[in-house]
Amino acid sequence: MPVFFDAHCHMMNLSHPNLTAMIKRTFKDTMPKWVLMLFDKVNTFNVVIKIIIWLLLFLPLLFMTILLALLSLIIIPFLIIPASRKAIFGKFREKVANIMNLLAVMETDIGDCMIQLEEELRKIYDSKGGLTLNEGNRVKVYDKIVMTPLIMDFGLKNYQNSKSPYKVRWKPIVAQVEDLCLGIRDYYRYRADYIKPAGNPPPPLFEIHPFMGLNTRNYQLKSFPPGDGRPSFLEDLLDKNFSDFENDTTPEIRYRKLSERDWSEFNGNIESIGSHDFAGIKVYPPLGFNPWPEQEEYDNEEEWRQEWQKVCYLYDFCIKHNIPVTAHCSDGGFLVDKKYRNYSSPQKWAKVLGFVVKQEDREVEIYKRLRLNLGHFGGAGRDDWRDKVAELALAYENVYTDISYQGVDEKIYGKMKQFLDRFSAAERKVLTEKIIFGSDFMINLQDIETYGKYLEYFANTDAFTLDEKHLLCHVNAMRYLYFA
Ligand SMILES: [Zn+2]
């Protein structure tokens, strides 16, 4: 039976995201810039001027209060009519319920989270023989799901900007790696206590191959002059986790070596993690990873040069070792600084892939073979980004895109079909061989109740034929991961 791939999901717990940075960001986003500037200014004035300013502010405040009172007069009738009240509160309640569900799944042990997913899916699919995709009366059944949880490097270098006495100074990726690996181990070790028949359950539903999170900003190259703090070297990280990928001369070798890892035997020691424990690398531009540092983006020329050298080192290494790289590519996400928004743009990747070096009188695009997945297909709200992602997937052999998070809305698949139908038959064919299924679980729980529901939307949509669905959830993912 074929294997179903979810090539974009996350398994994290509450200690992983940089919560302080995100709360600060949210606060700053909701406040207009002039208010923040005014706050800063007012702090420098003496008391008398402060009082005068507050008096002046009092008048607009009074005006606002009257306006608000008038506004509530308009809203109150809606709250009295039961139908509209239900609509307003229903939406609110659903949002709160989703957030509580997301918090629960982040608070429980990662292994337990996986076990709960298996329990849920077995209830839906065991009677059908496995995860079932439909097209009219035809079905395709999958008895195993490969998940590639993507770790995100939340470590932040700009803690100096924080005014709190204590700061988030380092958030080592190893702690996250440890939690995830222990979670995977616990899934295999303890599922027999929960999955029926208890004590003797069927073989595991999930096969898990994590992606290492990496932000080059948080690392140094050994050739750089020493800086302050504890240095972490990019060379060491890549060597430790991927050096042996070089010997995977065929996709079969890669898949076999990754599958040989018996996670139930993981001893909890992070030092024992090495090559073939991770299937690829995840980069996350909203947290400050810049795929292609350009001089005008940096005040300091040396900083720009170093950032650029690091990404070049990364791409060289990934091409040489055939490592798949998944990049977040939509303008949403955990955006910790507005100036990082553009880092997510597919235009940045166009610069990487199209970078030309002169070699013996010939101009060569040295990174055009990068094995790259541009996540979220550019995002639902950015048609220009989606167009660019499609353009890159058509132009470069190893560029893919995934549709993670998009499927929280079941109508999205119809819209995607419309998008694909705009292309010529030949281009449409190439594109359907470049799109990969992904859920963005657990982040997607902000907008959908369960993992099972997300899979159901995909399984039941009539926007794609059964063969197209099989491309998205199996064939394309296998090729991207260098499993086939
Ligand atoms: Zn994601």
Residues whose N, C-alpha, C, O or C-beta is under 5 A from the ligand:
A	BS01	ZN	D440
